[in-house]
Amino acid sequence: MPLSAVSVRFAAVLALALTVWSLLPPPAMARDPLWYELPWDARMGLSWFKERAERGDVEAMYRMGLLYETSVSGTRSLEKAFTWYRRAAEAGHARAQFKLGTFHQTGAIGKVDMLAAARWYAAAAEQGVARAVHNLGVLTERGLGRQKDPARAAALYRQAARAGVDEAWMSLGLLYAAGTGVKQDLVEAYALISRAASAGVPGAAGSIERLAKRMTEPQQARARTRAKALAAVE
């Protein structure tokens, strides 16, 4: 390859490297520990993502919401985070739909709206967001924002548990312990809650102790065997 061609190619690579370097935030902007946990492209800051979001980049809209919510940008604003999450959610972004559901459920910007929470969780759940499935189960079990249906809630908890949401094992176990939405089964309840306890779900260990007091020794033995089988479920 001619020397001139090599020089041109080297100059182009160098220019690209300098452009990327110039977009990185100075050390003073990177003091928030969350900054280091983001992928490199998320470290570009608000202006970098805003430009792309305004052009219709849905992922950039979601990132804008995330930056405002987590304060990685240095300026935390839940109102602005909500606005960007809503734009991304309305454009079909699954994680933004989940985020919007949590904002409505918790009243993060001042108003609890369970109807809206259920609607956005359902949208995210349809796209495979496991935590949205679990949260939708909670609302369904309690009749918040949708018709109360413990049997449907049990199905949602089972789906979320199999998708990796540890809290869902406990939620399902408690239904079996109470016989709500499913036939009461203390052995199954013990096993399911044990699965949650092994994952460190708060309150699971205490629930097992209380449940054990209601069971016979043979039941506890069967429950432990069942729990070992569930422990192998990924």
C-alpha positions as CSV (number, residue, x, y, z in Angstrom):
1,M,0.0,0.0,0.0
2,P,1.5,3.5,-0.9
3,L,2.8,5.5,2.0
4,S,0.3,8.3,1.2
5,A,-2.6,5.9,1.6
6,V,-1.3,4.7,4.9
7,S,-1.0,8.2,6.1
8,V,-4.5,9.1,5.1
9,R,-5.9,6.0,6.8
10,F,-3.9,6.7,10.0
11,A,-5.1,10.3,10.0
12,A,-8.8,9.2,9.7
13,V,-8.4,6.7,12.6
14,L,-6.7,9.3,14.8
15,A,-9.5,11.9,14.0
16,L,-12.2,9.3,15.0
17,A,-10.3,8.5,18.3
18,L,-10.0,12.2,19.1
19,T,-13.7,12.8,18.4
20,V,-14.7,10.0,20.8
21,W,-12.3,11.3,23.4
22,S,-13.7,14.8,23.2
23,L,-17.2,13.5,23.9
24,L,-16.1,11.8,27.2
25,P,-16.9,13.8,30.3
26,P,-14.1,15.3,32.3
27,P,-13.2,13.6,35.6
28,A,-15.2,16.1,37.6
29,M,-18.4,14.8,35.9
30,A,-17.6,11.2,36.7
31,R,-17.6,11.4,40.5
32,D,-21.0,9.6,40.8
33,P,-20.2,5.9,41.3
34,L,-23.2,5.1,39.0
35,W,-21.3,6.7,36.2
36,Y,-18.8,3.8,36.2
37,E,-21.5,1.2,36.0
38,L,-22.9,2.5,32.8
39,P,-21.8,1.2,29.4
40,W,-19.4,3.6,27.6
41,D,-22.1,5.1,25.4
42,A,-24.2,6.1,28.4
43,R,-21.3,8.2,29.7
44,M,-21.7,10.7,27.0
45,G,-24.2,12.7,29.0
46,L,-27.5,14.5,28.4
47,S,-26.5,16.5,25.4
48,W,-25.3,13.5,23.5
49,F,-28.5,11.5,24.1
50,K,-30.8,14.5,23.8
51,E,-29.7,15.2,20.3
52,R,-30.4,11.6,19.3
53,A,-33.7,11.5,21.2
54,E,-35.0,14.5,19.5
55,R,-34.3,12.8,16.2
56,G,-36.5,9.9,17.2
57,D,-34.0,7.5,18.7
58,V,-36.2,5.6,21.2
59,E,-33.3,4.0,23.1
60,A,-31.9,7.5,23.5
61,M,-35.2,8.7,25.0
62,Y,-35.0,5.9,27.5
63,R,-31.4,6.8,28.4
64,M,-32.5,10.4,28.9
65,G,-35.0,9.2,31.5
66,L,-32.4,7.0,33.1
67,L,-29.9,9.8,33.4
68,Y,-32.4,12.2,34.9
69,E,-33.6,9.5,37.4
70,T,-30.2,8.3,38.6
71,S,-28.6,11.7,38.7
72,V,-25.6,10.4,36.8
73,S,-26.0,13.6,34.7
74,G,-25.5,15.7,37.9
75,T,-29.1,17.1,37.6
76,R,-31.7,14.8,39.1
77,S,-35.3,15.4,38.0
78,L,-38.0,12.8,38.3
79,E,-40.4,15.0,36.4
80,K,-38.0,15.1,33.4
81,A,-37.2,11.4,33.8
82,F,-41.0,10.6,33.6
83,T,-41.4,12.8,30.5
84,W,-38.6,10.9,28.6
85,Y,-39.7,7.5,29.9
86,R,-43.2,8.3,28.6
87,R,-42.0,9.3,25.2
88,A,-40.0,6.1,24.9
89,A,-42.8,4.0,26.3
90,E,-45.3,5.4,23.9
91,A,-42.9,4.5,21.1
92,G,-42.9,0.9,22.3
93,H,-39.7,0.7,24.5
94,A,-40.2,-2.2,26.9
95,R,-38.0,-1.1,29.7
96,A,-39.4,2.5,29.5
97,Q,-42.9,1.0,29.8
98,F,-41.8,-0.8,33.0
99,K,-40.2,2.3,34.4
100,L,-43.4,4.3,33.7
101,G,-45.4,1.6,35.5
102,T,-43.2,2.0,38.6
103,F,-43.6,5.8,38.5
104,H,-47.3,5.5,38.4
105,Q,-47.5,2.8,41.1
106,T,-45.2,4.6,43.6
107,G,-46.4,8.1,42.9
108,A,-42.8,9.1,42.2
109,I,-43.9,12.5,40.8
110,G,-46.7,13.1,43.3
111,K,-49.7,11.0,42.1
112,V,-50.4,7.3,42.4
113,D,-52.3,5.9,39.4
114,M,-52.8,2.2,39.6
115,L,-54.8,2.0,36.4
116,A,-51.9,3.5,34.5
117,A,-49.4,1.4,36.4
118,A,-51.3,-1.8,35.4
119,R,-51.5,-0.7,31.8
120,W,-47.8,0.0,31.4
121,Y,-46.8,-3.2,33.3
122,A,-49.0,-5.2,31.0
123,A,-47.4,-3.6,27.9
124,A,-43.9,-4.3,29.2
125,A,-44.9,-7.8,30.3
126,E,-46.1,-8.6,26.7
127,Q,-42.6,-7.7,25.6
128,G,-41.0,-10.1,28.0
129,V,-39.9,-7.8,30.9
130,A,-40.0,-10.3,33.8
131,R,-40.3,-7.8,36.6
132,A,-43.2,-6.2,34.9
133,V,-44.9,-9.6,34.9
134,H,-44.3,-9.9,38.6
135,N,-45.5,-6.4,39.4
136,L,-48.6,-7.0,37.3
137,G,-49.2,-10.1,39.4
138,V,-49.1,-8.1,42.6
139,L,-51.7,-5.6,41.2
140,T,-53.8,-8.5,39.9
141,E,-53.7,-10.3,43.3
142,R,-54.8,-7.2,45.2
143,G,-57.2,-5.8,42.6
144,L,-55.3,-2.6,42.1
145,G,-55.8,-0.9,38.8
146,R,-57.5,-4.1,37.4
147,Q,-60.0,-6.7,38.5
148,K,-58.9,-8.8,41.4
149,D,-58.0,-12.3,40.2
150,P,-55.7,-14.4,42.5
151,A,-55.7,-17.3,40.1
152,R,-54.4,-15.1,37.3
153,A,-51.9,-13.6,39.8
154,A,-50.6,-17.1,40.6
155,A,-50.0,-17.7,36.8
156,L,-48.2,-14.4,36.5
157,Y,-46.0,-15.1,39.5
158,R,-45.1,-18.5,38.1
159,Q,-44.2,-17.0,34.8
160,A,-42.0,-14.3,36.5
161,A,-40.3,-16.9,38.8
162,R,-39.3,-19.0,35.8
163,A,-38.0,-15.9,34.1
164,G,-35.7,-15.2,37.0
165,V,-37.5,-12.9,39.4
166,D,-36.7,-14.2,42.9
167,E,-39.5,-12.3,44.6
168,A,-42.0,-14.1,42.5
169,W,-41.1,-17.5,44.2
170,M,-42.2,-16.0,47.5
171,S,-45.3,-14.3,46.1
172,L,-46.4,-17.6,44.6
173,G,-45.5,-19.5,47.8
174,L,-47.6,-17.2,49.9
175,L,-50.6,-17.9,47.7
176,Y,-50.1,-21.7,48.2
177,A,-49.8,-21.1,52.0
178,A,-53.1,-19.3,52.1
179,G,-54.9,-21.3,49.5
180,T,-55.6,-18.1,47.6
181,G,-56.0,-18.5,43.8
182,V,-54.6,-22.0,44.1
183,K,-55.4,-25.1,46.1
184,Q,-53.7,-24.8,49.5
185,D,-50.5,-26.8,49.6
186,L,-48.2,-26.2,52.5
187,V,-45.5,-28.5,51.1
188,E,-45.4,-26.5,47.8
189,A,-45.6,-23.2,49.7
190,Y,-42.6,-24.2,51.9
191,A,-40.6,-25.3,48.8
192,L,-41.4,-22.1,46.8
193,I,-40.6,-19.8,49.7
194,S,-37.4,-21.8,50.4
195,R,-36.4,-21.0,46.8
196,A,-36.9,-17.3,47.5
197,A,-34.9,-17.6,50.8
198,S,-32.0,-19.2,49.0
199,A,-31.9,-16.1,46.8
200,G,-31.9,-13.7,49.8
201,V,-35.5,-12.4,49.3
202,P,-36.3,-10.3,52.4
203,G,-38.8,-11.9,54.8
204,A,-38.6,-15.4,53.1
205,A,-36.6,-17.0,55.9
206,G,-39.1,-15.8,58.5
207,S,-42.0,-17.0,56.4
208,I,-40.5,-20.5,56.3
209,E,-40.2,-20.6,60.1
210,R,-43.8,-19.7,60.6
211,L,-44.9,-22.1,57.9
212,A,-43.0,-25.0,59.4
213,K,-45.0,-24.6,62.7
214,R,-48.1,-25.5,60.7
215,M,-46.6,-28.6,59.1
216,T,-46.0,-32.2,60.3
217,E,-42.5,-33.7,60.1
218,P,-43.4,-35.8,57.0
219,Q,-44.7,-32.7,55.3
220,Q,-41.5,-30.8,56.1
221,A,-39.4,-33.7,54.7
222,R,-41.4,-33.7,51.5
223,A,-41.1,-29.9,51.3
224,R,-37.3,-30.1,51.7
225,T,-37.1,-32.6,48.9
226,R,-39.3,-30.4,46.7
227,A,-37.2,-27.4,47.6
228,K,-34.0,-29.1,46.4
229,A,-35.7,-29.7,43.1
230,L,-36.7,-26.1,42.8
231,A,-33.2,-25.0,43.7
232,A,-32.0,-26.5,40.4
233,V,-34.4,-24.3,38.4
234,E,-32.6,-21.5,36.7
